[in-house]
Structure formats: C-alpha cells, structure tokens
Amino acid sequence: MEKETRKNYGAAGLLPLLIFLLLYVGCLAVFTIKGAKDPSSYMPRQVAILIALVFALIFFEPRSKFSKKMDLYLNNAGNAGVMNLALIVMMAGGFSSAVTLSGGTILNC
C-alpha cells in the first residue's frame, strides 16, 4: 500500500493563479492599450484557466503519471463527473474562440 505524503509547496502553490492572472489581465491590458474593440475576446478566460491548469499538472509532482494527477484534480476539485464536464466545456469554449479569431463563423441552426 502506497503511503501518501502531503507536500508543502508554499508560495509555489500560487504559481498557477499568477499565470492565469498574468495571461488574462496582461492580455486585456495589452489589447486595451493597442486600442482593440473587444480586448477580452482575444484571450478568453477558459483558455487562460486551461493553460494555468496544465502548468499546475505538469509542474507539481513531475514524476507522477499525468492520469494520476488528473484523477487527483478531478476528485478533489469537486465531483469528478462535474469537473470533467467543466473541463470539456472549457476546451470547447477555447476551441470556439480560436476558430472565431481565425476567421470562422458561428452558425445559427
């Protein structure tokens, strides 16, 4: 049986939050200064959240398997099914934003 140990990351535990804030607020500031019409459309929140989440999953416990880290995140962030659905919705939103910015159109069925 594997013994689980809790690690104290200290201030390093705030790095994903700082990455999210730097990406999102930084892009908003840059595009606002450049005079963009809708600066929040250039860096959607869900993309910044996904980047920070991937950073956290890769940076912390680098020797652990990615699937183990994802299970740990999904189970401890809330109900695993709901969190999995939230990740899927965030990825779909990021994909939709990327397609729209690259010239795609939204179809109204």
C-alpha positions, 0 to 999 in steps of 0.5 A: 500500500502506497503511503501518501505524503502531503507536500508543502509547496508554499508560495509555489502553490500560487504559481498557477493563479499568477499565470492565469492572472498574468495571461488574462489581465496582461492580455486585456491590458495589452489589447486595451492599450493597442486600442482593440474593440473587444480586448477580452475576446482575444484571450478568453478566460477558459483558455487562460484557466486551461493553460494555468491548469496544465502548468499546475499538472505538469509542474507539481509532482513531475514524476507522477503519471499525468492520469494520476494527477488528473484523477487527483484534480478531478476528485478533489476539485469537486465531483469528478463527473462535474469537473470533467464536464467543466473541463470539456466545456472549457476546451470547447469554449477555447476551441470556439474562440480560436476558430472565431479569431481565425476567421470562422463563423458561428452558425445559427441552426 
